Amino acid sequence: DSPSVTEELFYEVSFSESITVLPKRREWPNNQRFKKEDSALPKFIVRKSRFGLTETGDLSLEDMKKIRYLSLIELTAFYDALGIELKRNRTDRVKGRENGLFGVPLTILLENDQKKVPGIKVPLIFQKLLLKLEETGLETEGILRVPGSASRVKNLHQELETKFYEDLFDWDQVRNNDAAGLLKMFIRELPSPLFTVEYLPAFIMLVERISKIKLQLQALHLLILLLPDASRDTAKAFLQFLKKVVANEGKNKMNLWNVSMIVAPNLFICKGKRANQEEMQAAATTAHIVRLLIRYQDILWTVPSFLISQVRKMNEAAMNNSKRQLMFDKGVRKLLRRKTIERERPERSEVHSDVSCLNGSDIPEGVIRVYAPLHSKVSMAIQLNRKAGDEKLLIIFVSGQHCLDPDAYMLDVYRANPQAEWVIKPQTS
């Protein structure tokens, strides 16, 4: 791994298949395991295909379930190719509080918050703490490192529990270091760690058993895709905030390694009698994981194209099965109609769609005419041999499952999804 060279990452081939030579294991001295300078980390960029890049938020919940399933298979194959056994912790069902703010499972918090703000993906209290720190705390020296007053944090905690949802809490009274303390408390008191108990050994092994940063990043990428939606969305908001903290290092004196060392114990929490000892032993390891998360987070939110192609095949197979089932159902219905003479045969009704695409003889090849009576333009021509982003007024979905990257070539997407239904929506931002 050379920090001075920018390497392109290719997503067309699975990570496990791209390993041709087993990397040699490197023995690290106990106290000099990592180069802590930010400049020691190599530079990576993702090469865009003609389909563009897909981020986790571009896919439907159903397709993300498939991505998690496929990511686990790929992670197992990837570790196996590296000669590593994928170990997982047993997940005991932990029951948290069912109301309040701190110590409440993310899913329950979001259910409560969505009653106030439909569609929200990150808990409101977490968003507000991040916003408070972004507005006033990014330039505070030692933010995240210098603790706030324990008594003030305790009182603020109690006051938030009673006043937050009533919009009676005075955020102006909260000092920056106290807000940082509340933020860490929120993460630490989650009934299940943000990066899950189940895959904690897999996170540790990607550092303990893999020496190349690129391979560590690939393993980390798959682990992020394995996370439940609530955990991944909350982690994304948190890592984006940490990136801003590091960007203000000149004033707050918090570099990437400092931030990672302080945050890691709150994210990777060990359970059991030997928890403190295990956390101390894993301190540098988990700090290295956190700095990879912060440094390469933009890469980690993308979905590799080899996983997208597998999801497409699964959807096509499901569609074909549905068609066969539909044909069978039609045959059964026809037989029943014949046997039920007294029942009047229903007339076929015409179906009017809100958006229809018609190919006329007067339209040149590679162009479709779109009739959209419910939108601002009743009729428009779209060139499929252009990028999705060239149609400035539109966000284009395929079967409502996949929002296209503005750099995606629509003709290539169409050829890869010949049976898909296209839904065209006005661009909102």
C-alpha positions in Angstrom: 0.0 0.0 0.0 1.7 3.2 -1.2 0.3 6.5 0.2 1.7 8.4 -2.7 -0.2 6.5 -5.4 -3.9 6.7 -6.1 -5.4 3.3 -6.9 -8.6 2.7 -8.7 -11.0 0.2 -7.3 -13.0 -2.0 -9.7 -16.4 -3.4 -8.7 -17.2 -5.6 -11.7 -15.5 -8.7 -10.2 -16.3 -9.9 -6.7 -13.6 -9.3 -4.0 -13.1 -13.0 -3.4 -12.5 -13.8 -7.1 -10.0 -10.9 -7.4 -7.6 -12.6 -4.9 -5.1 -14.5 -7.0 -2.2 -14.6 -4.5 -2.6 -15.2 -0.8 -1.0 -12.2 0.9 1.8 -13.0 3.3 1.0 -12.4 7.0 3.0 -9.7 8.6 4.0 -9.8 12.3 3.5 -6.4 13.9 5.4 -5.3 17.0 2.9 -4.9 19.8 3.4 -1.1 20.4 4.2 -0.1 16.8 1.5 -1.9 14.9 0.1 1.0 12.9 1.6 4.1 11.4 -0.6 6.7 13.0 0.0 9.5 10.6 -2.9 10.3 8.4 -0.6 10.4 5.3 0.2 6.7 5.9 -3.2 5.7 4.5 -3.3 5.1 0.7 -5.6 6.9 -1.7 -8.4 5.0 -3.4 -11.0 6.1 -5.9 -13.9 4.0 -7.4 -14.0 3.6 -11.1 -17.5 4.3 -12.5 -19.0 2.0 -15.0 -21.5 3.1 -17.6 -24.2 2.2 -15.1 -22.8 4.8 -12.7 -22.4 4.2 -9.0 -25.2 2.9 -6.7 -25.4 4.0 -3.1 -27.2 2.2 -0.4 -30.0 4.8 -0.3 -30.7 4.3 -4.1 -32.1 0.8 -3.6 -35.4 -0.3 -2.2 -35.7 -2.0 1.2 -36.4 -5.3 -0.5 -33.3 -5.1 -2.7 -31.2 -4.1 0.4 -32.3 -7.3 2.1 -30.9 -9.2 -0.9 -27.7 -7.1 -0.7 -27.2 -8.1 2.9 -27.8 -11.8 2.1 -25.3 -11.7 -0.8 -22.8 -9.7 1.2 -22.7 -12.4 3.9 -22.0 -15.0 1.2 -19.3 -12.9 -0.3 -17.7 -12.0 3.0 -17.5 -15.7 3.9 -15.9 -16.5 0.5 -13.6 -13.5 0.8 -12.3 -14.6 4.3 -12.0 -18.2 3.0 -9.9 -17.0 0.1 -7.6 -15.3 2.6 -7.4 -18.4 4.8 -9.5 -16.9 7.6 -12.5 -18.5 9.3 -15.4 -16.1 9.5 -16.4 -16.1 13.2 -19.6 -14.6 14.5 -20.8 -14.0 18.0 -24.1 -15.4 19.3 -26.6 -12.6 19.5 -28.6 -12.7 22.7 -31.8 -10.8 22.5 -31.3 -7.6 24.5 -34.4 -5.8 25.5 -34.0 -2.1 25.8 -36.4 0.6 26.9 -39.5 1.1 24.8 -39.7 4.9 25.2 -37.4 7.7 25.9 -34.1 8.7 24.2 -31.1 6.9 25.8 -30.9 3.1 26.0 -33.7 2.7 23.5 -33.1 0.4 20.4 -32.7 2.3 17.2 -35.7 0.7 15.5 -38.0 1.7 18.3 -36.6 5.3 18.4 -37.2 5.6 14.7 -40.7 4.2 15.0 -41.5 6.9 17.5 -39.7 9.6 15.5 -41.4 8.7 12.3 -44.8 9.6 13.9 -43.5 13.2 14.0 -41.3 13.2 10.8 -42.4 10.5 8.3 -39.5 8.7 6.5 -36.8 9.8 8.9 -33.8 7.4 8.9 -31.6 8.8 11.8 -33.1 9.3 15.3 -34.1 13.0 16.0 -32.1 13.2 19.2 -28.9 12.0 17.5 -29.4 14.4 14.6 -29.9 17.3 17.1 -26.7 16.4 19.0 -24.7 16.3 15.8 -26.2 19.6 14.6 -25.4 21.3 17.9 -21.8 20.2 17.6 -21.5 21.1 13.9 -22.9 24.6 14.6 -20.7 25.5 17.6 -18.3 22.8 18.4 -16.1 21.9 15.4 -13.5 24.5 16.3 -13.5 23.8 20.0 -10.1 22.6 21.1 -10.1 19.0 22.3 -13.8 18.4 21.3 -14.6 14.7 21.9 -11.4 14.4 23.9 -11.9 16.9 26.8 -14.8 15.6 28.9 -17.7 17.8 29.9 -18.8 18.2 33.5 -20.2 14.8 34.7 -22.9 16.5 36.9 -24.0 18.8 34.0 -24.1 15.9 31.5 -26.2 13.9 34.0 -28.7 16.8 34.5 -28.9 17.5 30.8 -29.5 13.8 30.2 -32.5 13.8 32.6 -33.8 17.1 31.2 -33.7 15.8 27.6 -35.6 12.7 28.5 -38.5 14.8 29.8 -38.4 17.9 27.6 -37.0 16.9 24.1 -40.2 15.6 22.5 -42.2 18.6 24.0 -39.8 21.0 22.2 -39.1 22.6 25.6 -35.4 21.8 25.9 -33.1 24.9 25.7 -30.1 23.9 23.5 -28.4 27.2 24.0 -27.5 26.1 27.6 -25.6 23.1 26.4 -21.8 23.6 26.3 -19.9 21.9 23.4 -18.0 19.4 25.6 -21.2 18.5 27.4 -22.9 17.9 24.0 -20.0 15.6 23.0 -20.4 13.7 26.2 -24.1 13.3 25.5 -23.3 12.1 22.0 -20.9 9.4 23.2 -23.4 8.4 26.0 -26.1 7.9 23.4 -23.9 5.6 21.3 -22.5 3.7 24.4 -26.0 3.1 25.9 -27.6 1.6 22.8 -28.8 -1.9 23.8 -27.0 -3.3 20.7 -23.7 -1.7 19.5 -23.9 0.3 16.4 -21.7 -2.2 14.5 -23.5 -5.2 16.1 -22.3 -7.8 18.5 -22.6 -10.6 15.9 -19.9 -9.3 13.6 -17.5 -7.9 16.1 -15.0 -10.8 15.6 -15.2 -10.2 11.8 -14.3 -6.5 12.3 -11.4 -7.4 14.6 -10.1 -10.1 12.2 -10.0 -7.8 9.2 -7.1 -5.9 11.0 -5.6 -8.8 13.0 -5.3 -11.2 10.1 -5.1 -8.9 7.0 -2.1 -6.6 6.4 -3.0 -4.8 3.1 -5.2 -1.8 3.5 -7.0 -2.5 0.3 -8.1 -5.9 1.5 -9.0 -4.5 4.9 -11.2 -1.9 3.1 -12.9 -4.6 1.0 -13.8 -6.6 4.1 -15.0 -3.5 5.9 -17.1 -2.6 2.8 -19.0 -5.9 3.0 -19.4 -5.6 6.8 -21.0 -2.2 6.4 -23.4 -3.6 3.8 -24.4 -6.3 6.3 -25.6 -3.8 8.9 -29.3 -3.3 9.6 -30.6 -0.2 7.8 -31.1 1.8 11.1 -27.5 1.0 12.2 -26.0 1.8 8.8 -27.9 5.1 8.4 -27.0 6.2 11.9 -23.4 5.2 11.5 -23.3 7.2 8.2 -24.5 10.4 9.9 -22.0 9.9 12.7 -19.0 9.3 10.4 -19.9 12.3 8.3 -19.7 14.4 11.5 -16.4 12.9 12.5 -15.0 13.7 9.0 -15.9 17.4 9.7 -14.1 17.2 13.1 -10.9 16.0 11.4 -11.2 18.6 8.7 -11.0 21.3 11.5 -7.9 19.8 13.0 -6.0 23.1 12.7 -8.3 24.7 15.4 -9.6 21.8 17.4 -6.3 19.9 17.6 -8.1 16.6 16.8 -6.4 14.6 14.0 -7.8 11.4 12.4 -5.9 9.1 14.9 -7.0 11.1 17.9 -10.6 11.0 16.9 -10.5 7.3 16.1 -8.9 6.4 19.5 -11.5 8.3 21.4 -14.5 7.1 19.5 -13.6 3.4 19.0 -14.4 2.3 22.6 -17.9 3.7 22.3 -18.6 1.9 19.0 -16.9 -1.5 19.6 -18.2 -2.5 23.0 -17.2 -5.9 24.4 -19.6 -7.8 26.7 -18.9 -10.2 29.5 -16.6 -10.6 32.5 -13.4 -9.8 30.6 -14.9 -6.9 28.7 -12.4 -4.2 30.0 -9.4 -6.4 29.3 -10.6 -7.2 25.8 -11.4 -3.6 25.0 -7.9 -2.5 26.2 -6.2 -5.2 24.0 -8.4 -4.2 21.0 -8.0 -0.5 21.5 -5.4 0.1 18.7 -7.2 -2.4 16.4 -10.6 -0.8 16.7 -9.1 2.7 16.4 -7.6 1.6 13.1 -11.0 0.3 12.0 -12.6 3.7 12.9 -10.0 5.7 11.0 -10.7 3.5 7.9 -14.4 4.1 8.4 -13.8 7.9 8.5 -11.2 8.1 5.8 -12.9 5.9 3.2 -16.6 6.4 4.1 -17.6 7.7 0.7 -16.5 4.4 -0.8 -18.3 2.3 1.9 -21.7 3.7 1.1 -21.6 2.5 -2.5 -22.9 -0.9 -3.5 -20.4 -2.9 -5.7 -21.8 -3.5 -9.2 -21.1 -7.3 -8.9 -23.7 -7.3 -6.1 -26.1 -5.2 -8.1 -25.9 -7.7 -11.0 -26.7 -10.6 -8.7 -29.7 -8.7 -7.3 -30.8 -8.1 -10.9 -30.6 -11.8 -11.6 -32.6 -12.6 -8.5 -35.3 -10.1 -9.5 -35.5 -11.5 -13.0 -35.9 -15.0 -11.7 -38.6 -13.8 -9.3 -40.3 -12.0 -12.2 -40.3 -15.1 -14.4 -41.7 -17.2 -11.6 -44.4 -14.7 -11.1 -45.3 -14.8 -14.8 -45.5 -18.6 -14.7 -47.7 -18.4 -11.6 -49.8 -15.8 -13.3 -50.3 -18.0 -16.4 -51.2 -20.9 -14.1 -53.7 -18.7 -12.2 -55.2 -17.6 -15.5 -55.7 -21.2 -16.6 -57.4 -22.0 -13.3 -59.6 -19.0 -13.5 -60.6 -19.8 -17.1 -61.6 -23.3 -16.0 -63.6 -22.0 -13.1 -65.4 -19.5 -15.4 -66.4 -22.4 -17.8 -67.8 -24.3 -14.9 -69.6 -21.4 -13.4 -72.0 -20.5 -16.3 -74.3 -18.5 -14.2 -71.6 -16.0 -13.4 -71.4 -13.2 -15.9 -68.0 -12.9 -17.6 -66.3 -9.6 -16.6 -65.5 -7.1 -19.2 -61.9 -6.2 -19.7 -61.3 -2.6 -18.7 -58.7 -0.3 -20.1 -55.8 0.6 -17.9 -54.6 4.2 -18.0 -51.1 4.9 -16.7 -49.9 8.2 -15.3 -46.7 7.9 -17.3 -46.5 6.0 -20.6 -43.6 5.7 -23.1 -44.6 5.3 -26.7 -42.2 4.6 -29.6 -43.6 6.1 -32.8 -42.3 5.8 -36.3 -41.5 9.4 -36.4 -39.1 9.1 -33.4 -35.4 8.5 -34.2 -33.7 5.4 -32.9 -32.3 5.7 -29.3 -35.0 8.2 -28.3 -38.3 7.6 -26.5 -41.3 9.9 -26.3 -42.7 10.2 -22.8 -46.2 11.3 -22.1 -46.6 12.5 -18.5 -49.9 14.4 -18.1 -49.5 14.7 -14.3 -46.1 16.5 -14.6 -45.2 20.0 -15.7 -44.3 18.8 -19.2 -47.1 16.9 -20.8 -44.8 15.4 -23.4 -41.0 15.2 -23.7 -38.4 13.3 -25.7 -35.6 11.5 -23.8 -32.4 10.3 -25.6 -31.5 7.0 -24.1 -27.9 7.4 -25.4 -27.3 10.2 -22.9 -26.6 10.2 -19.2 -29.4 10.2 -16.7 -28.1 13.5 -15.3 -28.5 15.2 -18.7 -32.2 15.2 -18.3 -32.1 18.0 -15.7 -35.8 17.7 -14.7 -35.8 14.0 -14.0 -34.8 11.3 -11.6 -35.3 8.0 -13.3 -36.0 4.7 -11.5 -36.0 1.2 -12.9 -39.0 -0.7 -11.5 -39.1 1.8 -8.6 -36.2 -0.1 -7.1 -33.1 1.7 -8.1 -32.5 5.5 -8.5 -30.0 6.1 -11.3 -26.7 7.8 -10.8 -26.6 11.1 -12.9 -23.6 9.6 -14.7 -25.4 6.4 -15.7 -25.9 5.9 -19.4 -29.6 5.2 -19.8 -29.2 3.0 -22.9 -26.8 0.7 -21.1 -29.2 0.5 -18.1 -32.1 -0.3 -20.5 -30.1 -3.1 -22.2 -29.3 -4.6 -18.8 -32.9 -4.4 -17.7 -35.0 -5.1 -20.8 -38.1 -6.2 -18.9 -38.0 -3.5 -16.2 -40.8 -0.9 -15.8 -39.4 2.6 -15.8 -40.8 5.3 -13.5 -39.9 8.9 -14.2 -40.2 11.4 -11.4 -39.5 15.2 -11.2 -36.2 16.0 -9.6 -36.8 17.5 -6.1 -33.3 18.8 -5.3 
